[in-house]
Amino acid sequence: MQGHISDGVWPTMVTPFTDDNEIDYEALEKLIEWYIAKGVDGLFAVCQSSEMFYLRLEERVKLASFVKAKAAGRVPVIASGHIADSPEEQLEELRAMAATGIDALVLITNRLARQDEPDDVWLANLEKLLAGLPDSVPLGFYECPYPYKRLISPELLKRCAETGRFRFLKDTSCDVGNMRAKLEAVRGTGLRIYNANSATLLETIKLGMTGYSGVMANFHPELYVRLMKQASAEPEEAELLASFLSMASLIEKQLYPVNAKYYLMLEGVLSNFECRSKSAGEFTATHKLEVEQLRRLTRYMTEQLGGKRV
């Protein structure tokens, strides 16, 4: 199954922690089952939502291996996790991650050059990494916003896609025009593009966008699954659903991923909302109320759409 990257909804997985600040693998297994029961098409383990910048290399590797093993035969799993500054350390991280058997190894675009460095430097560093990675491992890109956002130009993306090694791009441009140009640039190649932004998702689906890979799939992935499948079949419903998802996604500006973990507590999946990247102590009573209201609205929206499983 390695290398199979399906269309659809790919949650950027959160990482559960115990009260002692260790990865909670029992809760993680329940979380994997929750995603799959909601109908997702793949899992993006070890990403910013997973708090990868706060995980040791051995934790990142074990996390990816665990998710791959538990999801095996049901949905594909991809992972990122090269967070070091030096190319030598990054190559070590990437080789370790590739050895887990994940379906694609995702490169973080801002790790390939500093913010003030041009695309020539970025491309040269990419070529060095590619030379050190096995040809058999499918690759992807993630325009991670931290520590700075580096978007790939359509021209550069086309050049990468034509190597035949890249299968996945998580786009964070939040710009329909940018995504339209990228879609055109990779047409006919094996690279699929996934929008991370809720507000622009329906419009990009109409343009041929492959899927959704964003933080809101940690709240109500089933509604994104429905939108992806109903966009052309029921356009009026899709417009209403897309509007709801766009407004609901404003909760991202709250204390994420603490709030996503609280939502998952309400779902009976997690037992706490501990994080390493954010202080759970900053999650106020009002924050909790807003998440509870979102969950009620999600249930109402599902009922209004007929409660059909897609």
DRENDO-1510 file (C-alpha; in Angstrom, 1 decimal, always signed):
<recs>
REC; n; res; u; v; w
REC; 1; MET; +0.0; +0.0; +0.0 .
REC; 2; GLN; +3.0; +2.3; +0.4 .
REC; 3; GLY; +2.7; +5.2; -2.1 .
REC; 4; HIS; -1.1; +5.1; -2.3 .
REC; 5; ILE; -2.4; +8.6; -1.7 .
REC; 6; SER; -6.2; +8.8; -2.0 .
REC; 7; ASP; -8.4; +11.8; -2.7 .
REC; 8; GLY; -10.5; +13.2; +0.2 .
REC; 9; VAL; -10.1; +14.2; +3.8 .
REC; 10; TRP; -6.8; +13.9; +5.6 .
REC; 11; PRO; -6.9; +15.1; +9.2 .
REC; 12; THR; -3.7; +16.7; +10.6 .
REC; 13; MET; -3.6; +14.5; +13.7 .
REC; 14; VAL; -3.3; +15.8; +17.2 .
REC; 15; THR; -1.1; +14.0; +19.7 .
REC; 16; PRO; -2.7; +12.9; +23.0 .
REC; 17; PHE; -0.5; +13.2; +26.1 .
REC; 18; THR; -0.8; +11.6; +29.5 .
REC; 19; ASP; -0.9; +13.7; +32.7 .
REC; 20; ASP; +2.8; +13.0; +32.9 .
REC; 21; ASN; +3.4; +14.7; +29.5 .
REC; 22; GLU; +4.2; +11.5; +27.6 .
REC; 23; ILE; +2.5; +10.4; +24.4 .
REC; 24; ASP; -0.7; +8.5; +25.4 .
REC; 25; TYR; -0.8; +5.6; +23.0 .
REC; 26; GLU; -4.0; +4.1; +24.4 .
REC; 27; ALA; -5.8; +7.4; +23.6 .
REC; 28; LEU; -4.0; +7.6; +20.3 .
REC; 29; GLU; -5.5; +4.3; +19.2 .
REC; 30; LYS; -9.0; +5.5; +20.2 .
REC; 31; LEU; -8.3; +8.7; +18.2 .
REC; 32; ILE; -7.3; +6.7; +15.1 .
REC; 33; GLU; -10.5; +4.7; +15.3 .
REC; 34; TRP; -12.5; +7.9; +15.7 .
REC; 35; TYR; -11.1; +9.4; +12.5 .
REC; 36; ILE; -11.7; +6.2; +10.5 .
REC; 37; ALA; -15.2; +5.9; +11.8 .
REC; 38; LYS; -15.9; +9.4; +10.6 .
REC; 39; GLY; -15.0; +8.3; +7.1 .
REC; 40; VAL; -11.6; +10.0; +6.5 .
REC; 41; ASP; -9.5; +9.0; +3.5 .
REC; 42; GLY; -6.1; +9.2; +5.1 .
REC; 43; LEU; -4.2; +10.3; +8.2 .
REC; 44; PHE; -1.4; +13.0; +8.3 .
REC; 45; ALA; +0.6; +12.0; +11.4 .
REC; 46; VAL; +3.5; +14.0; +12.8 .
REC; 47; CYS; +2.7; +17.5; +11.6 .
REC; 48; GLN; +2.3; +20.9; +13.3 .
REC; 49; SER; -1.0; +19.8; +14.8 .
REC; 50; SER; +0.8; +16.8; +16.2 .
REC; 51; GLU; +3.2; +19.3; +18.0 .
REC; 52; MET; +6.1; +17.8; +16.1 .
REC; 53; PHE; +8.4; +20.8; +17.0 .
REC; 54; TYR; +7.9; +19.7; +20.6 .
REC; 55; LEU; +8.6; +16.0; +20.1 .
REC; 56; ARG; +12.0; +14.2; +20.2 .
REC; 57; LEU; +13.0; +12.4; +17.1 .
REC; 58; GLU; +12.4; +9.0; +18.7 .
REC; 59; GLU; +8.9; +10.2; +19.7 .
REC; 60; ARG; +8.2; +11.3; +16.1 .
REC; 61; VAL; +9.3; +8.0; +14.7 .
REC; 62; LYS; +7.4; +5.9; +17.2 .
REC; 63; LEU; +4.3; +8.0; +16.7 .
REC; 64; ALA; +4.4; +7.5; +12.9 .
REC; 65; SER; +5.1; +3.8; +13.3 .
REC; 66; PHE; +2.2; +3.4; +15.7 .
REC; 67; VAL; -0.4; +5.2; +13.5 .
REC; 68; LYS; +0.8; +3.3; +10.4 .
REC; 69; ALA; +0.4; +0.0; +12.2 .
REC; 70; LYS; -3.0; +0.7; +13.6 .
REC; 71; ALA; -4.4; +2.1; +10.4 .
REC; 72; ALA; -2.8; -0.5; +8.1 .
REC; 73; GLY; -5.1; -1.9; +5.4 .
REC; 74; ARG; -7.8; +0.7; +6.1 .
REC; 75; VAL; -6.4; +4.2; +5.3 .
REC; 76; PRO; -3.0; +5.4; +4.2 .
REC; 77; VAL; -0.7; +7.3; +6.5 .
REC; 78; ILE; +1.8; +10.1; +5.8 .
REC; 79; ALA; +4.1; +11.9; +8.1 .
REC; 80; SER; +6.5; +14.8; +8.2 .
REC; 81; GLY; +8.8; +15.6; +11.2 .
REC; 82; HIS; +12.1; +17.0; +9.9 .
REC; 83; ILE; +12.4; +20.0; +12.2 .
REC; 84; ALA; +16.2; +20.6; +12.5 .
REC; 85; ASP; +18.0; +23.5; +10.9 .
REC; 86; SER; +20.9; +21.8; +9.4 .
REC; 87; PRO; +20.5; +19.7; +6.2 .
REC; 88; GLU; +22.5; +16.8; +7.7 .
REC; 89; GLU; +20.3; +16.6; +10.8 .
REC; 90; GLN; +17.2; +16.8; +8.6 .
REC; 91; LEU; +18.4; +14.0; +6.4 .
REC; 92; GLU; +18.8; +11.9; +9.6 .
REC; 93; GLU; +15.3; +12.7; +10.6 .
REC; 94; LEU; +13.8; +12.0; +7.2 .
REC; 95; ARG; +15.6; +8.6; +6.8 .
REC; 96; ALA; +14.3; +7.5; +10.2 .
REC; 97; MET; +10.8; +8.6; +9.3 .
REC; 98; ALA; +10.9; +6.9; +5.9 .
REC; 99; ALA; +11.9; +3.6; +7.6 .
REC; 100; THR; +8.6; +3.5; +9.5 .
REC; 101; GLY; +6.8; +2.3; +6.3 .
REC; 102; ILE; +4.5; +5.3; +6.0 .
REC; 103; ASP; +2.8; +5.8; +2.6 .
REC; 104; ALA; +4.5; +9.1; +1.9 .
REC; 105; LEU; +7.3; +11.2; +3.5 .
REC; 106; VAL; +6.3; +14.9; +3.7 .
REC; 107; LEU; +8.9; +17.6; +3.4 .
REC; 108; ILE; +8.3; +20.9; +5.3 .
REC; 109; THR; +8.9; +23.7; +2.8 .
REC; 110; ASN; +10.3; +26.2; +5.3 .
REC; 111; ARG; +13.0; +23.8; +6.4 .
REC; 112; LEU; +14.6; +23.9; +3.0 .
REC; 113; ALA; +15.7; +27.6; +3.1 .
REC; 114; ARG; +15.7; +30.5; +5.5 .
REC; 115; GLN; +13.0; +33.1; +5.1 .
REC; 116; ASP; +15.4; +35.6; +3.3 .
REC; 117; GLU; +16.8; +33.0; +0.9 .
REC; 118; PRO; +15.6; +32.7; -2.7 .
REC; 119; ASP; +14.1; +29.7; -4.5 .
REC; 120; ASP; +17.5; +28.8; -5.9 .
REC; 121; VAL; +18.8; +28.0; -2.5 .
REC; 122; TRP; +15.6; +26.1; -1.6 .
REC; 123; LEU; +15.9; +24.0; -4.7 .
REC; 124; ALA; +19.6; +23.2; -4.1 .
REC; 125; ASN; +18.9; +22.1; -0.6 .
REC; 126; LEU; +15.9; +20.0; -1.8 .
REC; 127; GLU; +18.1; +18.2; -4.3 .
REC; 128; LYS; +20.7; +17.4; -1.6 .
REC; 129; LEU; +17.9; +15.8; +0.5 .
REC; 130; LEU; +16.5; +13.9; -2.5 .
REC; 131; ALA; +19.9; +12.5; -3.2 .
REC; 132; GLY; +20.1; +11.0; +0.3 .
REC; 133; LEU; +16.6; +9.5; +0.4 .
REC; 134; PRO; +15.6; +6.2; -1.2 .
REC; 135; ASP; +13.9; +6.5; -4.5 .
REC; 136; SER; +11.3; +4.0; -3.4 .
REC; 137; VAL; +9.8; +6.4; -0.9 .
REC; 138; PRO; +7.0; +8.6; -2.2 .
REC; 139; LEU; +7.3; +12.3; -1.1 .
REC; 140; GLY; +5.1; +15.3; -0.4 .
REC; 141; PHE; +5.3; +18.9; +0.6 .
REC; 142; TYR; +3.7; +20.7; +3.6 .
REC; 143; GLU; +3.6; +24.6; +3.6 .
REC; 144; CYS; +3.8; +24.6; +7.4 .
REC; 145; PRO; +3.1; +28.1; +8.9 .
REC; 146; TYR; +5.7; +27.7; +11.7 .
REC; 147; PRO; +8.4; +29.0; +12.1 .
REC; 148; TYR; +7.5; +30.9; +8.9 .
REC; 149; LYS; +5.2; +30.1; +6.0 .
REC; 150; ARG; +7.0; +29.4; +2.7 .
REC; 151; LEU; +4.7; +28.8; -0.2 .
REC; 152; ILE; +5.8; +26.9; -3.3 .
REC; 153; SER; +5.4; +28.8; -6.5 .
REC; 154; PRO; +3.4; +27.0; -9.2 .
REC; 155; GLU; +6.5; +27.0; -11.4 .
REC; 156; LEU; +8.6; +25.4; -8.7 .
REC; 157; LEU; +5.9; +22.9; -7.9 .
REC; 158; LYS; +5.6; +21.9; -11.5 .
REC; 159; ARG; +9.3; +21.2; -11.6 .
REC; 160; CYS; +9.1; +19.1; -8.5 .
REC; 161; ALA; +6.0; +17.2; -9.7 .
REC; 162; GLU; +7.7; +16.3; -13.0 .
REC; 163; THR; +10.4; +14.3; -11.1 .
REC; 164; GLY; +7.7; +11.8; -10.4 .
REC; 165; ARG; +8.7; +11.5; -6.8 .
REC; 166; PHE; +6.0; +13.8; -5.3 .
REC; 167; ARG; +2.5; +12.7; -4.5 .
REC; 168; PHE; +1.1; +15.2; -2.0 .
REC; 169; LEU; +1.0; +18.9; -1.2 .
REC; 170; LYS; -0.7; +20.4; +1.8 .
REC; 171; ASP; -1.5; +24.0; +0.5 .
REC; 172; THR; -1.8; +26.7; +3.1 .
REC; 173; SER; -1.9; +29.7; +0.8 .
REC; 174; CYS; -5.6; +30.3; +1.6 .
REC; 175; ASP; -5.8; +31.9; -1.9 .
REC; 176; VAL; -8.0; +30.5; -4.7 .
REC; 177; GLY; -5.9; +32.1; -7.4 .
REC; 178; ASN; -2.7; +30.6; -6.1 .
REC; 179; MET; -4.3; +27.2; -5.8 .
REC; 180; ARG; -5.8; +27.5; -9.3 .
REC; 181; ALA; -2.3; +28.1; -10.7 .
REC; 182; LYS; -0.8; +25.2; -8.7 .
REC; 183; LEU; -3.6; +22.8; -10.0 .
REC; 184; GLU; -2.8; +23.8; -13.5 .
REC; 185; ALA; +0.9; +23.4; -13.0 .
REC; 186; VAL; +0.7; +19.8; -11.8 .
REC; 187; ARG; -2.1; +18.6; -14.1 .
REC; 188; GLY; -1.2; +15.3; -15.6 .
REC; 189; THR; +1.4; +14.5; -12.9 .
REC; 190; GLY; +0.9; +12.2; -9.9 .
REC; 191; LEU; +0.9; +15.0; -7.4 .
REC; 192; ARG; -2.3; +15.7; -5.5 .
REC; 193; ILE; -3.1; +19.0; -3.8 .
REC; 194; TYR; -5.0; +19.3; -0.5 .
REC; 195; ASN; -6.5; +22.6; +0.7 .
REC; 196; ALA; -5.9; +23.4; +4.4 .
REC; 197; ASN; -8.4; +26.3; +4.4 .
REC; 198; SER; -12.1; +25.9; +5.0 .
REC; 199; ALA; -13.3; +29.2; +3.5 .
REC; 200; THR; -11.8; +28.5; +0.1 .
REC; 201; LEU; -12.4; +24.8; +0.0 .
REC; 202; LEU; -15.6; +24.5; -2.0 .
REC; 203; GLU; -14.4; +26.9; -4.6 .
REC; 204; THR; -11.2; +24.9; -5.0 .
REC; 205; ILE; -13.1; +21.6; -5.2 .
REC; 206; LYS; -14.9; +23.0; -8.2 .
REC; 207; LEU; -11.5; +23.8; -9.7 .
REC; 208; GLY; -10.4; +20.1; -9.2 .
REC; 209; MET; -8.8; +20.3; -5.8 .
REC; 210; THR; -8.1; +16.7; -4.6 .
REC; 211; GLY; -9.1; +17.1; -0.9 .
REC; 212; TYR; -8.9; +18.7; +2.5 .
REC; 213; SER; -6.1; +18.5; +5.0 .
REC; 214; GLY; -6.7; +20.9; +7.8 .
REC; 215; VAL; -7.0; +21.3; +11.6 .
REC; 216; MET; -10.8; +21.4; +11.5 .
REC; 217; ALA; -10.9; +17.7; +10.7 .
REC; 218; ASN; -10.0; +17.3; +14.4 .
REC; 219; PHE; -13.5; +18.7; +15.2 .
REC; 220; HIS; -16.0; +17.4; +12.6 .
REC; 221; PRO; -14.2; +15.4; +9.8 .
REC; 222; GLU; -17.5; +13.8; +8.8 .
REC; 223; LEU; -18.8; +17.2; +7.5 .
REC; 224; TYR; -15.7; +17.7; +5.4 .
REC; 225; VAL; -16.2; +14.1; +4.0 .
REC; 226; ARG; -19.7; +15.0; +3.1 .
REC; 227; LEU; -18.7; +18.3; +1.4 .
REC; 228; MET; -16.1; +16.5; -0.7 .
REC; 229; LYS; -18.6; +13.9; -1.8 .
REC; 230; GLN; -21.7; +16.1; -2.3 .
REC; 231; ALA; -20.1; +19.2; -3.8 .
REC; 232; SER; -21.2; +18.4; -7.4 .
REC; 233; ALA; -24.2; +16.2; -6.6 .
REC; 234; GLU; -26.0; +18.6; -4.3 .
REC; 235; PRO; -24.6; +22.1; -5.0 .
REC; 236; GLU; -27.2; +24.0; -2.8 .
REC; 237; GLU; -26.4; +21.8; +0.1 .
REC; 238; ALA; -22.7; +22.1; -0.5 .
REC; 239; GLU; -22.9; +25.9; -0.5 .
REC; 240; LEU; -24.7; +25.9; +2.9 .
REC; 241; LEU; -22.4; +23.3; +4.4 .
REC; 242; ALA; -19.3; +25.2; +3.1 .
REC; 243; SER; -20.6; +28.4; +4.7 .
REC; 244; PHE; -21.1; +26.7; +8.0 .
REC; 245; LEU; -17.6; +25.1; +7.9 .
REC; 246; SER; -16.0; +28.4; +7.0 .
REC; 247; MET; -17.6; +30.2; +10.0 .
REC; 248; ALA; -16.9; +27.2; +12.3 .
REC; 249; SER; -13.2; +27.2; +11.4 .
REC; 250; LEU; -12.8; +30.6; +13.1 .
REC; 251; ILE; -12.4; +28.6; +16.3 .
REC; 252; GLU; -8.9; +27.8; +14.9 .
REC; 253; LYS; -8.0; +31.3; +16.2 .
REC; 254; GLN; -8.8; +30.2; +19.7 .
REC; 255; LEU; -6.2; +28.1; +21.7 .
REC; 256; TYR; -5.4; +25.3; +19.2 .
REC; 257; PRO; -4.7; +22.4; +19.6 .
REC; 258; VAL; -6.0; +22.6; +23.2 .
REC; 259; ASN; -9.5; +23.3; +21.9 .
REC; 260; ALA; -9.4; +20.4; +19.5 .
REC; 261; LYS; -8.4; +18.0; +22.3 .
REC; 262; TYR; -11.3; +19.4; +24.4 .
REC; 263; TYR; -13.7; +18.7; +21.6 .
REC; 264; LEU; -12.3; +15.2; +21.4 .
REC; 265; MET; -12.9; +14.8; +25.2 .
REC; 266; LEU; -16.5; +15.7; +24.6 .
REC; 267; GLU; -16.6; +13.0; +21.9 .
REC; 268; GLY; -15.3; +10.5; +24.5 .
REC; 269; VAL; -12.0; +9.9; +22.7 .
REC; 270; LEU; -9.5; +11.7; +24.9 .
REC; 271; SER; -9.3; +12.1; +28.7 .
REC; 272; ASN; -7.5; +15.5; +28.9 .
REC; 273; PHE; -6.5; +18.4; +26.7 .
REC; 274; GLU; -2.8; +18.5; +27.7 .
REC; 275; CYS; -0.4; +19.9; +25.2 .
REC; 276; ARG; +3.3; +20.7; +24.9 .
REC; 277; SER; +3.0; +23.6; +22.5 .
REC; 278; LYS; +0.3; +25.5; +24.4 .
REC; 279; SER; -0.6; +25.9; +28.1 .
REC; 280; ALA; -3.8; +24.0; +29.0 .
REC; 281; GLY; -4.1; +26.5; +31.9 .
REC; 282; GLU; -4.9; +29.2; +29.4 .
REC; 283; PHE; -8.0; +27.4; +28.2 .
REC; 284; THR; -10.7; +29.4; +29.9 .
REC; 285; ALA; -14.3; +28.6; +30.8 .
REC; 286; THR; -15.4; +30.7; +27.8 .
REC; 287; HIS; -13.1; +28.8; +25.5 .
REC; 288; LYS; -14.8; +25.6; +26.7 .
REC; 289; LEU; -18.2; +27.0; +26.2 .
REC; 290; GLU; -17.4; +28.0; +22.6 .
REC; 291; VAL; -16.2; +24.5; +21.8 .
REC; 292; GLU; -19.3; +23.0; +23.4 .
REC; 293; GLN; -21.5; +25.3; +21.3 .
REC; 294; LEU; -19.6; +24.3; +18.1 .
REC; 295; ARG; -20.3; +20.6; +18.9 .
REC; 296; ARG; -24.0; +21.3; +19.4 .
REC; 297; LEU; -24.0; +23.2; +16.0 .
REC; 298; THR; -22.2; +20.3; +14.4 .
REC; 299; ARG; -24.9; +17.9; +15.6 .
REC; 300; TYR; -27.7; +20.3; +14.4 .
REC; 301; MET; -26.1; +20.7; +11.0 .
REC; 302; THR; -25.8; +16.9; +10.6 .
REC; 303; GLU; -29.5; +16.5; +11.5 .
REC; 304; GLN; -30.5; +19.3; +9.1 .
REC; 305; LEU; -28.6; +17.5; +6.3 .
REC; 306; GLY; -30.6; +14.4; +7.0 .
REC; 307; GLY; -28.0; +12.6; +9.1 .
REC; 308; LYS; -27.0; +10.5; +6.1 .
REC; 309; ARG; -23.7; +8.7; +6.2 .
REC; 310; VAL; -21.6; +9.3; +3.1 .
</recs>
